[in-house]
């Protein structure tokens, strides 16, 4: 499958942008989570140190806290922030926030916890616990205490989850903005290529001779080589046209002399020889005209067809001057002002040969129609003649091939039609007509 540059650029940009945003999002989330945890841990560690500094063993051996903790959450039940002091004897001091609950790291697990660890909390929610085991007081009242400060784990997880959601939304908005910017960037990058395509189309349509306009340095060499190729082609075509013109001119005088001598042969009673020479001269003229038409088609320049109906009217006016031309009813159903992307002289050559063939074979009627075919149009010419068996339809465009020697002609008219169609890449067909004869159709590109 061949993808356009536009699709490749967009898909590559989207893939790279998505990968970068995912990596950046994961990095920012991990960075935020680490920093937020460190802040919570530092805060609870400082509160643990504040709690330890306020403890005292009085003369009765009772553990007291000399000053309340500064954070008001310690005084609010189920606030998510707790402290607890306990002795080996089972005595406990607890913050009001614990209410009837307590903190525990295990009955025998008396150890310092410098990095917070997760334990079951007093209200069914996990807590992060800082702990320090200390000796406090003077003998004989000296005691071992376990001092703990805990914070609900949700104090860490909830903000990080909210941050993750907000980060994801922000990255989505950023991704959409990057798509829009990539599209705008692609438009700027593709503009020179679009201009190049339009210039090539103008050359194809005969509106220009070379690619014009300014292009980036990456494309300029291609434009230069293309223009050079067009100049070379134009020079070759001009030489071919010149040779064809010289060839036609060199034959003109001998053919004129032959035509002049034919009446003398008739006057001398050599009608059979004169007739044969006349037929051969007419065929030679046809061949010359065919070669001239092919040389003109190779040139690729000339007046385009702006109104196909008007051109067909001109052709029919000429056809009616030929034998049986006024006896045939030419019915044309072609809309006016329909242009086709084809040189006028080439179209006349193609249509005139087909119509002339229909004139020769039709009994009384020829229909000319034009049908829409997506971006193109299809010209059809049908006659009510005898038609041609399907097995022989493919051979009627062969040069010099005549299926009926008793009918006028040289047998190269439809061969010229095939040459013109091949030169333009047109799709043609010969099928049976609804009128009973032959139906010719050709698909023409619209201008």
N, C-alpha and C positions, 0 to 999 in steps of 0.2 A: 504494500500500500504506500502510495506516494503522498506525503503531507506537504501542504503549502508552507512557505516561510512564516506566514502569519501564525498558523496553527502551531508550528514548531516553537516559535518564539514565545507564544502565550503559554503553551504547556510547560516549556522549560522554565519560564519565569515563575509560573504558579508552583511548580515542583520545588524549585530552589527557595522561593519565598516561604512555602509551607514548611520546608525542612528548617530554614533559619528561624522562623517564628516558633516552631515547636521546641527547638533547642534553646532559644532565648527564653521562652516561657518556662521550660523546666528549670533552667539555670536561675531565673529570677525567683521562682517559687522556692527552690531549695535554699537560695540565699536569704529570702525573707523568713522562711521557717527557722533556719539556723539562728539568724540574728534575733528573732522574736523569742525563741527559746532561751537564748543567752540572756536576754533582758529579764525575762521572768525568773530565770535561775539566779541571776545577780540580785534581783530584788528580794527573793525569798532568803538568799544567803545573808544579805544585810539585815533582814528582819530577824533571822536566827541569831546573828551576833548581837543585835539590840536586845533580844530576849535574854540571852545569856548574861549580858552586862547588867541587867536589872534584877537578877536573882540573888537571893541571900538566905543563909541559914541563921535563924535567930537563936537566942540563948536556950530556948526550949527545944531546939532541934527541928523547928518547923520551917518548911520551905516557903519563902515569900517572894513576891515580885514587887520591887520597890516603886516602879513607875509603870503606868499602863502603856501598852503598845500604841505607837503613833497612828497607825493605819486604822481608821474607824471600822473597816470591814471585820476586824477581829471581834467587835462588839455587836455585830449584826448576825442573828442566827442564820445558818445555812448560806452564808455569804460567798462561800467558795475559798476563803482564806482562814486558816486555823493554826493555833499553836497548842502544844501540850508539853508538860513537864511531869516526869514520873520518877519515882524512886524504886529501889529494889524491894522495899517493903510494900509496894503497891499503892503508895500515896500518889495522888495526881493533882496537878493544877491544869486547868483547861481554859481556853478562850471561850467567851460567851457564844461565839459563832458555832461552836460544836454542839451547843445545847445539851441533849442527853447522849450524844454520840462520843466516840473516842477515836484516836489514831492508833494504829498498830502496825508494826513491821514484823510481828512474830514475838512470842513470849520470850524466847531465848536469843533473839537477834538484836543484841545490844552492840551496836557498832556505829562508827561515824559514816554518814552518807553525805559526801561532799558533792557528788554529782547526783541530782535528784533521780529517784527511782519510783516506779509506779506501784501503788498498793491499793487494795480496796478502801474506799472512803466511807465516811460515817453516814452518808445519805444515799448509798447505793451508786455513787459515781466514783470512778477511779481518781486518785489524787497523786500528785508528785510530791515526794517527801524529802526534806533535808533533815538530817539528824546529827547530833553531836553528843557524845558521852563524856561527861565531865565529873571531876571531884570538886565538891564545894563545901566550905565550912572548915572550922578548926576542931581538932580533937577536944572532947570526945564526940562532938556533934558532926563530924565530917561525914558526908554522904556522897554516894555515886548517883548521878542524875543522868537521865536521857532526855534531852531537849529536842523537840521536833517542831518544825514549821512545815505546813503542807498547803498546797493550792490545787484546786480542781484541775484535772487534765484538760477540761473543756476551755479553760482560760488560754490554753495554747492552741488547741485544735480548732476551736470556733473561729478565731481571727484568721488563722491560716487558710481555713476553708473559704471564708468570705473573700480573702485576698485571691485565692485561686479562681473563684468565680469571676471576680472583677477583672483579674488578669486575662482570663479566657475571653471575656466580652471585649476587652480592650484590644486583644490580639486579633479577634474577628473583625472589629472595625478597622484596625490597621491593615489586615489582609485585604478587605474590600477596597480600602483606599489605594493599596499597592496595585490591585487589579486595574482600577481606574487609571492610575498613573502609568501602569505598564501599557494599557491600551493607547493612552495619549502618546507615550514614547514610541510605541510601535507605529502609530500613525505618522509621526515625524520621520521615523526611519524608512517607512515604506513609501513615503511621498515621492522621492526620486524614482523608485522602481515603478510606481504608478504612472509618473510622467513619461518614463521610458516606454511603458506598455502603450500609453496613449499615442506616443509618437510613432511607434511601430504600426499601430492600427491605422493612423493617418497615412502612413506610407502604403499600407496594404490597400486602403480605400482610394488611393490616388490623390490624396489631398496634400501630400508633401513628398519631397524627394529624398530628404535626409532627416536624421534625428536631430532635433534642435533643443536649445535650452541649456541651462547650467546644471552640472551634476557633481556630486562629491568625488573626491580624488579616487575613491575605491571603484567607482563606476565609470569615471571618465575614460580610462583605457578601453573598456568594453565598447563605449559609445564611439570612440575614435575608430576602433577596428570595424565596427558595424557600418559606420559611414564610409570607411574605405572600401568595404566589401560592396556596399551599394553603388559607389562610384565605379568600381570595377565591373559590376554587373551591368550598369547602365552603359558603359563603354562597349561591352561585349554585345549587348542588345542592339545598340546603334550600328555597330559593324554588321550584325546579322541583317538588320533592316536595310542597310545600305546595299549589302550583297543581294538581298531579295529584290530591291528596287532595280538594281543594275541588271539582274537576271530577267526581270519582267520587261525592262526597256529593250534588252537585247532580243527578246522574242517578239516584241511588238511589231517591228518592221517586217520580219519574215511572215508573220501571220497576216499582216495587212496585204502583203503582196499575194499571198495565197488566196485571200478573199477576193482580190481584184481579178485574179486569173480564172476563178470559178465560172463567171458568166461566159467567158470565152470558150471554156470547155463545153458548157451547155450549148452554146451557139454552134459548136463543131459536132454536135450530136453525141458527145461523150457523157451522157447524163449519168450513167452508172458510176463512172470514175469520178465525176464531179460530186455526186452525192456522197460517195465514200470519203472523198477528201474533205468535204464539208463536215461530215460527222467526226472525222478524226481531228479536224481543226477545232471544232466545238469542244471536244473532249480535252484537247491540249489547253485550250483557254480555261477550262474548268480546273485543270491541274495547276495552272499558273495562279489562278485566283485563290485556290486552296492554300498554296504555299505562301502567298501574300497575307492571307488571313492568319496563318500560323505565325508568321513573322510579326504581325501586328499584335497578336495575343502575347507574344513573348516580351513585347515592350512594356506592358503593364501600365500604360498611360492612355489618356483619352477622356472623352466626355462620358460621365456615368449616366445611367438610365434614371431619370427623375420621375417619369410617368410612364409606366409600362403600357397602359391603355393607349396613350397617344402614339407611342412607337408602333404598336400593333396596328393602329389605324393607318399609319403610313405604309406599313408592309402590305396590308390588305388592299390599299389603293393600287399598289403595283401588281399584286397577284391578280387583281380583276382585269388587268390589261393583257394577261396571258391567255392562251387558248383555254376555253371552257371556264375561264375565271368569272365571267358574268353569269354563267349557268349554275354556279354553285352558291348556295345560301350560306354565308359565313355568319354564324350567330355568336356574338362575343358577350360574355358575362364577366367582365374584368372591371374592378373598381377603379375610379379615377385617382390620380395623384399618388399612386403606389410606387415608391422608388425601389430599386434593387441595386445591390452592390455588384455591378457588372458594367463593363464598358459598353457604350451604346452600339458601336459598330459590331462588336462581338455578339451582342444580343440579337441585333438585326440579322446577322449571318446565321445564327442558330435557329431563330424563329422562322425566318424566311424559307430556309431549306425544309423544315418540317411542314410548314403550310403549303409550300410548293408540292411536296410529296402528297399531302392530303388532296390538293387540287387535282393531281393526276389520277388518283384512285377513287375519290368520292363519287357517288352517284348523283347526289343533289344537295348534300348538307355537310357542313363542318362546324363543330362546336368548339369554342375557345373559352376556357374557364380558369379561374385563379382561386386556389384554396389556401387558407391559413394553415401553417404547419409549425406550431410552436413559434420560434423566433424567425422562421423562414416562410416563404410562400411557395406553393406548388402550381406551376403552369401546366395545364392539360390541353391537348388538341386531339379531338376525336372526329372520325369521319364515318360515313355510312357505306363505305365501299365493301369489297368482298372480304377484306381482312387477310391475315396471314396465319397459317397454321402455327401453333405454338412451337413446334419443332424447328421452324425456320426463322423465328423472330430474332434469335441471337445473331444471325448472319446478315441481316439487312444493313448493318452499319459497316460491313467490310468493304474496303475500297474496291470499286469497280464491280461489286456484286449486284446483279439485277435478276430478280425472280421472274420477271416477265419481259422478254426481249421485245415484245410488241408495243411496249409503252415507251413514250419519249423519255430521254434522259441519258445521263452518262454513268449513273450508278455510284457517284461519289458524294452526292448531296448529304446523305445521312452519315457518311464517313466524316464529313466536315463537322457535322453536329457532334459526333463522338469526340473529335479532336478538341473542339471548344469546351465541351463538358469536362473532358479529362484535364485540360489546362486550368480550369477553375475548380476542379474537384467537385463537380456537381453530380448528384445522383439522378440517373435517367432510367426510364423503363418503357418498353413497348408491350402493351397488353391488349386484350380484346376490348372493343368499345361496346357500350350499350346500344349504340346506333347500328351495330352489326359489323363495323369495319375495324380499324386499328386505332388504338388510343396511346398517345405519347404523353409522358409526364416528366417534368424536370423540376427539381427543388432549387430555388434561387434564394441566395442570402439577401435579406432586407438591408437597406442602407441605414 
